Amino acid sequence: MRLPWGNAPLQRVLGDMVTLVNAYKISFEIERADAKRYFRNLESAARYQGKQIPVAKRIWPCGVERDIQLKDRVDAANQYRKALQKIGEAHQKLYDNRERISNAEVQRQLGQYSKKIYAAYKTVRG
């Protein structure tokens, strides 16, 4: 696909992907809030039954670990969204300047953006 005909469809796909990643981010944020509430309720129930210290020693590390996992997912979704937006901006820039840019410059810019995309991918994959 040549650049002049590929820009509009690519921009639509990237926009849809950003929307999808935002939905995942919101889902992770909801899951994180629910997990916090769940672990607080377990601790509260243990306190009510007079078993706070033994239960807290078991519950607290699990709750903290789960919170960190979900926070990392939210952060990864944010980074992926930003990478997708940068791809869209870069492609638009290439499209807008397609007549004035040399092949060597295009290759250099694509190489830079490819590295950023791969870094975002690795972050999301964990």
C-alpha positions in Angstrom: 0.0 0.0 0.0 1.4 3.3 -0.9 1.5 6.2 1.5 -1.0 8.5 -0.2 -3.7 5.9 -0.2 -2.8 4.3 3.1 -3.0 7.2 5.5 -6.7 7.6 6.0 -7.4 3.8 6.7 -4.3 3.7 9.0 -5.5 6.7 10.9 -8.9 5.1 11.4 -7.4 1.8 12.6 -5.1 3.7 15.0 -8.0 5.7 16.3 -10.0 2.6 16.9 -7.0 0.9 18.6 -6.7 4.0 20.9 -10.3 3.7 21.8 -9.9 0.0 22.5 -6.8 0.5 24.7 -8.7 3.2 26.6 -11.5 0.7 27.3 -9.0 -1.8 28.6 -7.4 0.9 30.8 -10.8 1.7 32.3 -11.4 -2.0 32.8 -8.1 -2.4 34.6 -8.9 0.7 36.8 -12.3 -0.8 37.7 -10.7 -4.2 38.4 -8.0 -2.5 40.6 -10.7 -0.6 42.6 -12.7 -3.8 43.0 -9.6 -5.7 44.2 -8.8 -3.0 46.7 -12.4 -3.1 48.0 -12.3 -7.0 48.1 -9.1 -7.1 50.2 -10.4 -4.3 52.5 -13.6 -6.3 53.1 -11.6 -9.5 53.9 -9.6 -7.6 56.4 -12.6 -5.9 57.9 -14.4 -9.3 58.2 -11.3 -10.8 59.9 -11.2 -7.8 62.3 -14.9 -8.3 63.1 -14.2 -12.0 63.9 -11.2 -11.1 66.1 -8.7 -12.7 63.7 -7.2 -9.5 62.3 -3.5 -10.1 62.8 -3.2 -13.7 61.4 -5.5 -12.9 58.5 -3.9 -9.5 57.8 -0.5 -11.2 57.5 -1.9 -13.4 54.7 -4.2 -11.0 53.0 -2.0 -7.8 52.9 0.8 -9.2 50.7 -1.8 -10.7 48.2 -3.6 -7.4 48.1 -0.5 -5.3 47.6 0.8 -7.7 44.9 -2.5 -7.6 43.0 -2.7 -3.8 43.2 0.8 -3.6 41.8 -0.1 -5.9 38.9 -3.2 -3.9 38.0 -1.4 -0.6 38.3 1.3 -1.9 36.0 -1.4 -2.9 33.5 -3.0 0.6 33.7 0.5 2.1 33.1 1.2 -0.2 30.2 -2.1 0.7 28.6 -1.3 4.3 28.9 2.1 3.8 27.3 0.6 1.7 24.5 -2.0 4.4 23.9 0.7 7.1 23.7 2.7 4.9 21.3 -0.3 4.5 19.0 -0.9 8.2 19.1 2.7 8.8 18.2 2.5 6.4 15.3 -0.6 8.2 14.0 1.1 11.6 14.3 4.3 10.3 12.7 2.4 8.7 9.8 0.4 11.9 9.3 3.7 13.9 9.3 5.2 11.6 6.7 2.0 11.9 4.7 1.9 15.6 4.9 5.6 15.9 3.9 5.7 13.0 1.4 6.9 15.1 -1.5 9.7 16.8 0.5 11.2 13.9 2.4 14.0 11.7 1.0 13.9 7.9 1.2 16.9 8.0 3.7 15.0 10.4 6.0 11.8 8.2 5.8 13.9 5.1 6.6 15.5 6.9 9.6 12.2 8.1 11.0 10.6 4.7 10.5 13.4 3.0 12.3 13.0 5.4 15.3 9.2 4.8 15.5 9.7 1.0 15.0 11.8 1.0 18.2 9.2 3.0 20.1 6.5 0.6 18.9 8.5 -2.4 20.0 9.2 -0.9 23.4 5.5 -0.2 23.9 4.7 -3.8 22.8 7.2 -5.3 25.3 5.7 -3.1 28.1 2.2 -4.3 27.4 3.2 -7.9 27.0 5.0 -7.7 30.4 
